[in-house]
């Protein structure tokens, strides 16, 4: 993404340029103006990229009111999500070398083009010496964790963010933490779940779970946690629920469960797993085409990708892909697929490089990305007008747009 401020007003000149007004048809000879119906204007604007819409807000008060309305924001989001060619999607990348940083690139260019450029992003509290972790993305909002202290909800497309209140529990001997980010459709609320494993003496530990709601701007405790130790870093958001892989006991990774928390009623549950093939493999949760997926990394040989086609139905688990490791796999493993093209190809990361796997010819190609170093993690997000700042919320240092 380019770094210029998307909120700058378009330059104005003394002469009238009617090409700037798609809502008006001009006849220069008679100066007759034909106004398009409001419904048609809305229909046209709802298909315009976010960057242009931010500029169009200054054309008139009526356009500003339209583009800022919740109804328009939701309509624009719905149309953007349903584009099959990923024209409104971007891929966010986090790096640790030579310093901590976040970049993004076009998903369309990465899948369908020959060369893609990655752009630096000015994310909240950017600091090359502080680790940054992409917790998740929903409807254009990104949840970021800076070190272990600071959480943000951030929309890079409109360059607005909100800093969340501190969620850390009272420490005893030590702890590790996992987060998940999702959307509660019933209550129209964005929520962050924090799971904190607090170690005691010996191998004992306690688990605290807290959930944050954007509407209340506060954390509260959630009981009845049914998992063990979490294996994946971030919760995977599918079907209104966040999912983690867990193991029963510390240091034992031969058996695991998939647990979930429903963001509407905040109840815990378990998801039945596929009937895996025999062998030793590493287990990673993912999301492919809005479906829960499991990637099984068989050491230095292959990776199987399972997809739950009908959520909650065990028999709907389908092994979609078997991807052979490159000739020199080294210590690297596959990450879960990020997306699927209209041709059925899947985009994924192997070690720190991008790969596009074509199941039809069992072939792999490696897209070229410029301005790119070894990637730590990748997350797809959609360009949207959704704001992390509520309309009735006072402007403060933690809610103003990122400079």
C-alpha positions, 0 to 999 in steps of 0.5 A, a space after each residue: 500500500 502506498 504511504 500517502 494520506 488517503 484522507 487528502 482532499 482532491 486538488 481544486 482548480 478555478 475551472 470546473 472539471 465535470 469529469 470529477 462528478 460521475 453523478 451528472 451528465 452535462 450537455 455543454 451546448 445548452 448547460 442542461 444538467 441531468 441528475 442521476 437517481 440517488 439509487 443509481 448513484 449509490 449503486 455506482 459508488 458501492 463498487 468504487 475502491 476505498 481510496 477513491 471513496 475517501 476522496 469523493 466524500 468532499 464532493 458534497 455534503 450528501 456524498 459525505 453523508 452517504 459514504 459515511 452511513 452504516 448502510 453504505 459501509 455494509 453494502 460496500 463491504 458485502 460487494 467487496 467480499 464477494 468478488 471472485 478475483 480478490 480485487 479488493 483484497 490485500 495480503 499483510 506480511 509481518 517481518 522480524 529481519 532486519 527489523 520488525 515491520 509490516 508490509 502488504 501487497 495486492 492479492 490479485 497481483 500475487 496470484 495472477 501477475 508475474 511480479 508483485 511489490 510489497 509496500 511498507 505500512 505505518 501501523 500503530 506504535 510502529 517501532 523497529 525494535 518491538 515485535 508485532 503480531 497479526 492476530 487476525 482480520 475481519 471485515 477490513 479490521 486488523 487486530 495487532 499485538 505489539 509486544 505483549 502489552 498493547 492490542 489495537 484494532 486497525 483499518 489500514 485502508 482508512 488509516 484509523 485505529 483504536 488502542 484496547 484497554 490492558 487485558 493481562 492477568 495478575 502474574 504469578 510465576 509466568 504465563 504465555 498468551 494467545 489471542 483471537 479476533 472475530 465478529 459477533 453478527 447477532 450483536 454487531 460487535 467485534 470481539 477479541 478473546 485472550 487466553 492466558 496460561 499461567 504457570 505455577 510450581 512444577 508442571 501445574 498451570 491455570 488458564 484465564 480467558 477474557 473477552 473484549 467487546 468493541 461496543 463496551 470497550 471493556 474486557 470481562 472474564 469467561 468461564 468453563 474453558 475446556 481446552 489444554 495447552 494451545 498449539 496455534 498462535 491465533 484463533 481461527 474465525 469460522 462460522 461465528 466461532 474462534 478455533 484453537 488446537 490444544 494438547 492435553 498436557 505440557 510437552 505432549 504433542 501426539 494428540 490434540 483437540 480442536 476447541 471453539 468459542 462461540 462469539 455470540 453466546 460465549 460458550 465453549 465447544 469441540 470440533 470433531 476432526 478428520 480421519 487422518 492417515 497414519 504417520 507422524 505429522 505437525 498439525 496446523 489450523 487454518 481457514 480456506 474459502 471461509 471453511 475451517 481447514 487442517 494442514 498436516 505437515 509430514 516431516 520433509 515429505 508432504 503436506 495434506 490439506 483437509 477442509 470441513 465443507 459443512 461446518 460441524 459435520 465430521 463426514 464433510 471433512 475432505 482431503 482437498 490437496 496433497 502437496 509434495 515438499 520441494 527437493 530441498 525442504 530443509 527445516 521448513 514446513 508449509 503454512 495453511 493455504 491463504 486463498 484459492 484462485 478462480 482456477 482452483 490454485 491455492 496460495 500458501 507459504 513454505 518456510 518464508 517464500 510464497 508458493 502457488 500450487 495447482 492441483 490439476 497439474 500437481 505443479 508449483 510456481 513461485 511468484 516474485 515479490 519485490 521489496 520483500 524479505 523473509 516473511 514471518 506470517 501472512 494474513 489476508 484482509 479486505 479493503 473496507 470502510 469499517 471503522 474501529 472507532 464508534 460514531 459516538 466515541 470521543 476522539 482521543 490520542 488512541 482513536 485518531 488515524 495513524 499518521 
